[in-house]
Amino acid sequence: MGLILLILGIVLIVAGVGALLRKQMLWGIVLIVIGLIVAPGGGFIGL
């Protein structure tokens, strides 16, 4: 389960960075934050 969440988190973060590069700021930030929450360890939130 942890591996699936890690992969999902990485995919969301990469998609967020891609959105930021396409100048879709809000969508990019939302995807990065969700990716950090979903990934094991919760990124900066620690969930």
Secondary structure, 3 states (H helix, E strand, C coil): CHHHHHHHHHHHHHHHHHHHHCCCHHHHHHHHHHHHHHCCCCCCCCC
